[in-house]
Amino acid sequence: MCYIKQLRIIGFKKFKDLTVTFNPNKNIIIGENEAGKSTILEALNIVLNQQYRNSDKSILHDLINKDNIKNFEDNPSFENLPSIQIEVVFELDTNDPKTSEFHGENSLNPKKSAFGILFKCEFNKDLFPYEALSNTIKEIPYEYYEMSWSTFQGKKYSILKQPLKSILIDTSSIDTNNTFNYFNKTIFHSRYSLQEQINAKNLFRANLSSLFKELPLPKLNNNRTFDINHKKIILENIISILENNIPLENKGSGMENLIKTQIALDKSNSKLDVIMIEEPENHLCYTNLQQMLSTINSYSKDSQLIITTHNSMIASRLDLRNILWIETNTNQTSKLDNIDPKTAQFFIKLDNNNLLHLLLSKKTILVEGPTEYLLLPYFYQKLYETTLESDGITLITCGGISYKRYLDITQDTNIKIAVVTDNDGKNSNLSHMNNYNLKHTSQRIFMDNDLKNFTWEVALYNCNEQNSNLKECVGTIDPTASYEFNNVIYGTKGKNKPILGKMLNHKVETAYNILQYEADLQVPKYVKEAFKWINE
């Protein structure tokens, strides 16, 4: 199998120096907005498909790393002129003689031979006026920059001799005509051999000329007549892919993305080795997204897939161990390939999770139920006169999932996580909390140390039992009503804590009323401790 092993970027857009090591099959790139996910795909496209080869030099201002530009502006000199270097390292078939020209040491790591392509964009002093070289330079002379592509053997690289066939599907692009033209051309070039393409184009041109001559158009005069401009007869510019006789561009955006992905992944027909997809979730409803993920999982063993996404279901369904995570504070990538396989399989089967919210946060509070999710932001604001969001704290509900699954995923990360959970009236849970907290510094579990406060509502009730605000939030208690919870009867003939009984049986309603009435309540001690720790 031919695939991309590694990408190194120096001085391109936001990356001063980035190395990404890819998996042979699936790669899911995640990161915050502006983290550089799209830049990685763009860098690959520049090297493989020679993007910007014919672009105006003015584009370079947007491509060169801004810190490097500022460094030049602060200390203008020929030595400080910024440049871009991007290299892609491949795994290729050593038995294929056509791959030999990609093997060598003409790379950013010349001590080690490998298969690859090196792209450079740098100032070419040979193009710059000789008499100006000795003068002081004040601005970057973009017009005298040169882009070059070379194989690791040192030969000039041409897109016509691609070591592997690739495509970039950008589902976020609104330039429909250009994206379809690029997609159709790529599939055409990858599906057919060079000889088949040449034969088809020659036959098309000849038949079109013959057809035009048969048209009943009188001559303009004895010496002048209409004919076809053969320079404009380019087959790739007018081809379109049809499904059931309908062009893909005439389908909705969601179906367009789905069908493009299905076509690209079917290697028996597309012949593509590498498929890059920018945010495949765009324009897809839940059902079609599931269908796309099913397609990806069915075909991805035949090709290498590199995806950027903001969608938790995509990240989990395609296996968390395939995640490449761009960390904003370091501008480097990390992998989650050390996750326990059972945890990865658990999330594959789970549709609704907050996985990416967790991974992309710096500080997180995990809660297990909807009432804590509703009330913790309210209590935090009461205590600190600010919001969780303002303090950079993400609140996530596990939604019935054991918080231990989330801790498994983040055990080797620097994310600070406070788990606010119930002790369920079990000494074993308190022991687990104490043992876990002794062994971990960036993750900590908080639960009430009193087993009588076995759940959130009980802890909240016991520290506000005499508070009239709580009674108002719970509402009228029927003196004849009985509330059962965990085989305990509350409220029999007005006794045995009827308010608590109603709270336990109407959890969300009570939480909503507390918010609505802006009730002034005491916050359970273990919740206060969680707030204090997450802010330290």
N, C-alpha and C positions, 0 to 999 in steps of 0.2 A: 504494500500500500504506500502510495506517495502522499506526503502531507507536510505541513509547515511545522517544524520543530521549535523554532525560536524567532522572535522579533526583537531587534534592538533599535531604539530611537534615540538620536542625539540632536538636541536643538530644534525639535519640530513642535510647533505650537506650544502647549503647556509643559511638555516634557523636556527637561534639560538632559536627562539620561535615564532611560527606562528599558528594562529587559523583561520580556514576557516569554515564558516557556509554555507551549501549548500541549494539550492532550491529542493523541492521534485521531480520536473520534469527536466527542462532543466537548465544546468549550462555551461556558456561559459567563459573559463578562458583566459584572455588576459594579455599581459605584454611584455616588451622589451625582446630582446634576452638575455638569461642567467638570466631572472628574477625569474625563478623557476617554470614555468608552468609544465614542464615535471616532476619535482621533486615531485609535489603534486600528480600526477598520480602514480608515482613510490612508494610514501609513502603509498597510498591506496592499491596498489598491494602487498606491503610487508606485510601489516596487513591482508588483506583478503585472499590472495593466498600464503602466506608464502614464498614470493620470497627471495632468498639467504639462505633458510633454510639449504641447503646442500653445500653451497659455501665455498671455502677456506677462512680462516680468513684474508688473505691478502687483500680481498676486502674492509675491514673495513676502511683502510686508505683513501679510496675514498668516503666512506659514512659518516664518522664523520665530523662535522662542522670544517672547517679549523681554525676559530678563537679559538675554544675550544682546538684544537690541539696545536696551538701556545701558548695559555695560559698555557698549561701543560709544553711545552718546555721552557717557560720563568721561570716557577716556578714548577719544577718537584717534585711531591709528590703523594702518593696514594690518597690523598684527592682531588687532581686536575685532576685525570684521567678522560678524557671525556667519555660521554655516549650518547646513542640515546634513546629517548622515543617517540613513536608515538601511539596515541590512536584514534580510530574511534568510534563515537557515532551513534547509529542507532535509527530509528523509526521502531519498530517491532510490530507484532500482539500479543497483551497481552493475547489473548484467546488461542494462540498456546502453548501447554505445552513444546514444544521443544525449545522455546525461553527463558524459565525461567532461564537457566544456564548462559545466557548472561546479566542478570539483577543483579545489585549490586552496591557496592561502591568501588570496587577495581580499581580505576581510578586515573587520575591526579587531579581530583576534588572529594576527598573522602567524602565531606560533602553532596554530592548530588547523589542519586542513579539514574542509567540510564541503558540502554542496550548498550553494547559495548565490544570492544576487545582492550587490551593494549599490545603493543609490546615494549620490552626492549632489548637493546644491551649494556651490561656493564661488567666491570671487575668482575670476580668471584674469590674472595680471597680464597675460599675453594679449588680451583684448583691450586692456586699458591703455590710453595714450601714454607712450613711454615718458614724455616730458613731464607728465603730471605725477608720476610715481614718486618723485623726490619732494613733491609739495605736500603740505599738510592736508589731510582729508577730513572733512567735517560732516559729510552725510554718507549713508550707505549707497554705493553706486549699483543699484539693483540691475541696471541695464547691462552691466558687465559681469553679472553672475551667469553661471552655466550649470545646467542639469545634466547629469550623466548616469547611465546605468551600465554596470559591468558585472560579469559573472565572477565567481571566486577564482576562476582560472585566469582572469584578467582580460577576457574578451568582451567586446561591446555586446550588450544585451539588447535583443529585439523582441517585442511582444509576439512576433511570428514564431519564435522558438521557445515558447513557454515550457518550463520543465514540468509544470502541472497546470491543469485548466481550472480556472476559478471564476466566481461571479459574486458581485455584491448586490444584494437586494435591499434597497433602501425604502422601507415602507412609510417613512416619514416624509418623503419628498412630495412636493406638490407640483413639480414640473413633469406632468404626466407624459407628454410627448417624448421628452428626452429619456425618461426612465424606461419607457416601453421600448424605445428604439435601442437603447443600450442592452436591455434584457433580451430582446429578439436577436440582436446581432451576436450576443455572447452565446446564446443557445445554438444559433446557426453555426458559428465557428467551432464550438466544442463538439457538436453532434456529428459534423461531417469532416472528412479528411480534406486537406488542402486541395487535392486533385478533384474531389467531388465538388468542392465549392467553385473551383475554376471552371469545370465543365458546366455547372448549373448557370453561372454568370454569363458564360459565352453563349450558351443556348438561349438564355433569356434575352440577351441583347440582339441576337440574330433574329429570333422569332418576332420580337417587338418591331424591329426595323421592317421585316417583311409585312407584318400586319399594317404598319403605318402606310406603306406604299400601296396597299390595297384600298385605302380609304378614298372615297369619291371626292377628292379635293382638287379643283381646277388649279392650273399653274397661275402664279401671279402675273407673269408675262412669259415671253418666249425664253428668257434667260433665268427666270427666278421661280423657285418653287419652295414649298415647305418640306422640311425633313426633321429628323430627331437630332437633338444635341446629345451626342454619345457621351459627353463628359458628365451628363446628369443622369445617365442610366446606370444607377448603382443599386443592385438587387437588395443589398442589406438595408438600404434606407427605406424601402417600401414594404418589406415583408412584415407579416403579422401572424401571431399564433391564434388559431381559432379553437374554440371548444363548442362542439355541436353547431358549427357554422357561425358562431358568434365570436368576434374578436375580443381578446381579454380586456382591452382597453374600454370596451363598452359594458363591462360588468362593474358592479359596485366595488369600492375600494377594498372592502373586507374580502370578498371573493377573489379579487385580483391578487391580493397578498397570498391567500391560501393556494390558489392554482399555481402562481409563480413558484412557491416553495415546493409544491408537489412535483412540478416539472423538473426543477433543479435537482431535487433529491433522487429522482429516478435515474440512477447512474447508467443503467442499461440503455437509456435513450439520450440522456444529456451528456454523458461522458465526463462530467465535472468531478474534479478531485476535491475541491475546496468550495464550500458554500458559506458566504458571509451574509448574515441577515441583521439589519438594523431594526431593533424593537419590533419583532413579529406580532406583538399583541395589538399594534395599531389597527383601528377600524374593525377589529374582530369581536363579534359577540361571544358569549361564554361557550356556546355550542361549537362554533367554528374554531375557537381557540383550542378546545379539546381535540377537535379533528386534526388541527395542525400539529399538535403535540403527538398525537397518535401516528401521524405520517412521519414526523421526525424520528420517533423511536423505532419505526419500522425500517427506515432506510439509512439511518445515520451510521450503521456499521460499514457501509460501502464507501462513504465519503467523510471528509473532515468537515465538521460544522463549527462555525464561530459566530456566536449570537451575542448581541447586547440587549439588555432588558431591564425594565423597572417592575416586572411582574413576578410576584412571589410564586404563582402557580407554575410558571415556566421554569423558574430556578429549581423548584422542588421536584417537579415531574421529570425533569431531565437529569436528575440525580445531583444532589448537593456536592458530591465529590468532584463534579466537573466545573465547579465555580472558580472563576478567576476574579478576584476581588481587588479593585483599585482603591487603595487606602489614601484618602485625601491628604492626610497630614504628611505622608511620606512620598506620595506620587509613585508608589511602587505597587506591584501586584502580590497578592497572597493567594494560596490555594486552601481549599477545605477538604483535601483528599485524605486527611487522617480521621475523618468522621467515622464513627462506628457504622459498619454496613447496615446493621439493623435500624439505626436511627435514620440513615439515608432512605431505606426502604419504607420506613414509617411515613416520611414526608412525601414520598412518591405517591402514596395512596391518599394523601390528604389534600383536598382542594382548597380549603379555606384556612390560610395561615398568614401570619404577619412576619414571615421569615426575613424579607428584605428590609422591612422597617427596623428589625432588630440589628441586622448586620451592618446597616448604614448609620446606626446611631453611635453616639459617643457615651451617653449615659442613659440607662433604661431602667424603668421600674416594671417588673412583670407582676401581673395580678391574675387570679384564676377565674373570677366571675364578673358579671356585668355591673353589680352594685359597687364593687371596689373601683371599677373602671369609671363609673359615673361620679363617685364621691371623692376619690383621692385628689383630682385636680382642684376641687372646691376647697377641701381641707388644706391643701398646700397653699393656695392663695390666701386663705384666712391666716395661716401661720406666718407666711413670708412676705405677704403683700406684693407678690409677683406671681407669674404663671410658670408652670412646668416648661412650656415651650420657650419662654423668655430665658430660662436658665439652661436651655439645651438638653432637657430631659424628655425622653420619649416614653410614653405610657403604652404598654401593650397588654392586651388580655390574651391569655392562653386559650380561651374558648373551650375549656373542657380538656385540653391537652395537658398532660403532665408537664410542669415547668422543667422537669429534669431533661426532657427532650431538647428544649431550647438551650439549657446549660451545656449539654453535650456538644452542640454545634459551636458554641462560642468559647469553649474551654481554653483554646490556644490563641484567643484574640485579646486585644487591650480594651474591649468594651466593658465599662463599669456597669454591673447589673445588680439591682436590688430586687429580690423576690419577696413579695408580700403575700403570705399564704396562711392557711388555717392549720392549727395543730391537730384538728379532728379528734381531740381528746385522747391522743396516744402519746405515751412516753417515748415510743420508738421514733416518732417524728421530731420530738425535741432533741433526742440524741443525734439523729441524722443532721439536724440543723447545726448543732454545736460542733460535730466532727467536721462537717463540710466547711464551716466558717474558719476553723483552725487551719485548714489546708489551702484555702484560697484567699487571695488578697483583692482581686478585682471583681469577684462575685460574692454575694452574701445573701443568706436567707434570713428573713424576719418573720417570726410568728409569736403569738402571745405565749409567755412562759407558764401561764396558769391554765391547767387543763380544763378548768370550768369554762373558760372562754374558748370553746372548741371551734367556733366559727366567727366570721367577721361580724355578723349581726349581734351575736351574744356579747362580744367584746365591746361593741359600740353601745349596746343597751346598758351593760354593767357600769360603764363610766358616765352614763347620762340618765340613770334610773330615776333620779328625782328632778330631771330637767323638764319643765313644762313644754319647752319647744319640741322635744321628742314626742311627747304625747300628742301635740297638735299635728305633727307630721303623720303620725300613725293613724289618727282619726278616731272616730267613734268606735267604742268597743261594745259589742252586744253582750250584756251580762250573762246571757244564757249560752253564748257561743263557746265551742271547744275547738282549739287549734292543735292539731297533732303534728309533731316533727320528730323524726328519729325515734318513733315509738313512745314519745313522751307527750302527755296531754297538757296543753296550756290553756288557761282561761276557764276552767270548770267553775261555774257559778261565781265568776269574778275573782277567783283566786289563782295562785300559781302563775303569776306574771303574764296576764293576758296580753299586755302590750307587746312583750317579747314574742308571744305566740303568733300574733298578727304580723309582726315584722318578719318572722321566719317563713310565714306562708305567703307573704306579699312583699318579697324582697325588692324587686325593681320599682314597684309602686311607692314604697317607703323612701327609697333613694331619690326618686323623682320629686317627691314632696319636700324632702330636705332641701333640694336645690331650689324648688319653686318658692319655698318660704324663706330661703336663705337662713336656715336655722342656725343659731349660735350653739354649737355642740362641742363637747370635749372630744379630742381625737385620741384613740387608743394609743397607749405608750409605744407599742412595737411599730406602729405606723410612723410616729414621730421619730423614732430611732432610724427607720429606713430613710426618711426625708433628710435627717441630719447627715447620715453616712454618705448618701448619694451626692451631697453638696460639699463634702470634705475634699 
